[in-house]
């Protein structure tokens, strides 16, 4: 049989271990869903060209509704006549604001803006040109939360860069962790 002092010591040790476990659990819960990865894009075509757009970003939550984002974009355009191909790769930093914290089954509106840089290479018959540009992008859209960690997203965007602006509709998904 244990002495009262060793029993007390065991109770204190178990209490401290339980408090430490609860503390770690609350820290882990507070850090839950502090980041997100988004992937979206669109594909469009006319009689004269085909275009593919891919947007990928990593975001870090500053608050439950505000996300600091680092992004990569790739635009690929193939023009049929006269033949040419154009590839634009871009990098940006920006922020996304959700108008409310998303819950399962909800549509949550958001706005996003970013500043960046891009490099465009154009291949046409007999020539290749490469240009760099600064970019400014704004987006607005909705996230439909499948659960609190994942959503389907739809947004419209306006991307300004030299020599022209690009506007479109993006379909994608975001995973939060």
N, C-alpha and C positions, 0 to 999 in steps of 0.2 A: 504494500500500500504506500502511496506517495505521501510525503509530508505536506502540510498546508502551504508552506512557502514554495515548494516545487510545483504544486497545483496552481498556485497563484501565478507563478512565473510562466507556466504553460498557457494559462488563460490570457495573460498579457501578450505572450508571443503570438498566440492564435488571433487575438484581437488586432495586433499590429499587422500581421500578415493579411487579415481580411481587409483592414483599412488600406493597406498598400495595394491590394488587388482591386478594390473599389476605386482607388485613386487612379490606377493605371487604366481601368475600364472607362472612367469618365474622361480622361485625357484622350484615349483612343476614340471615344464617341464624339468629343469636341472636334477632333481632327477628321471625323468621318466626312467624306465628300468634300474635300478641300481642293480637289483638282477635277478637270474635265478634259476629255479629248473629243474634238468634233471633226467630222468628215462629211463634206457635202460636195455637190457638183451638179452639172447639167450637161446635156448633150443636145445640140440643135443642128438643123440642117435646112438648106434651101436648095434651089436648083443649081446655085453656083458655089456654095461652100458648105463645109461641115466644121463644127466647132465642139470641142470638149473642154470643160472647165472643171478643175478639181481644187477644192479648198480644204486644207487640213490645219488644225490648230490645237495647241495645248493651252489650257487656261488654269489659273490659280485663283481661288476665291479669296477676295479681300474682305468681303462681307457675305452673308447668305444670298445676296442678290447681285453683287458686283464682282465681275471676273476680269482679271488682267490676262490678256491673251497674246501669245506669240504664234504667228501664222505663216503658212507657206501656200502659195497659189501657183497653179500651172494652167495656162491657156494654150490650147493647140488649135490652130485653124488651118484647114486645107482648102485652098481655093481651086476650083476646077478649071476656069478659063478666065484670064490667062493663068497658067499653072503657077502656084506658089504655096509654100508652107510657112507658117509663122508659129514660133514657140515663145511664150513669155513665162519666165520664172520670177516669182516675187516673194519677198519676205516682209512681214510687217509686225508692228506691235500696236495693240489697241486695248479696248475694253468693251465688255458686253454688260448691259444692265437688264436683269429680269424684273418685270414690274411686280412680281410676287414670288414667294418661294413655291416651287413646283411640288405638287402632290399627285399621286397616282390618279390617272384619268382626267387631269386638268389640261386645258390649253393656256399657256402662259406667254403673253407678249414680251418681246425683247427688242432692244435697239443696240447697235454696235457701231463703233467707229475705229478706224486704224490709220496709221501713217506708215509708209514703207518705201521700199525701193524695188525696182524690177529691171530685168534685162530681157530684151526682145531680139530674137534672131529671125530674119526673114530669108528664106531660100527661094529664089525665082530663077527662071531660065537664064543662065549665064552670070548670076551674081548672088552674093551673100552679104547681108548687112546686119550689124549688131548695134543696138542703141540701149542706153540706160536711162531710167527715168525715176523720179520720185512719185509716190502714189498716195492718194487719199481715198479711203473707202468708207461708205456708210451702208448699213444694213438695217432692215426692220423685218420682224417676222414673228412667228409663233412656234413654241415647242409644245408638243403633245407628250405628256409624261406617261410612258408605259408603266413605269414604277418610279420610285424616287431616285433611282440611279441611272435611268436611261430615258431618252426621248427621241421622237421623230421630229425633225425641224423643217420648216419651210420659210424662206425669206426672199425678199427682193433686195437687190444691191445696186449701188451706183459707184463705179470705180473711176476716179479721175487720174489720168496720166497723159503725158505727151506721147503721141500726137493726138490721141482721141480718147473719149470716154467709153466705158462699157457698162451696160445695164443688163440685168437678167434676173432670173428666178432660180433659186437653189433649193434642192431637196437633199436632206441629209439626216444624220443621227449624231447624238451626243451621249457619251457615257461619262458618268461622274463617279469618282472614287476617292 
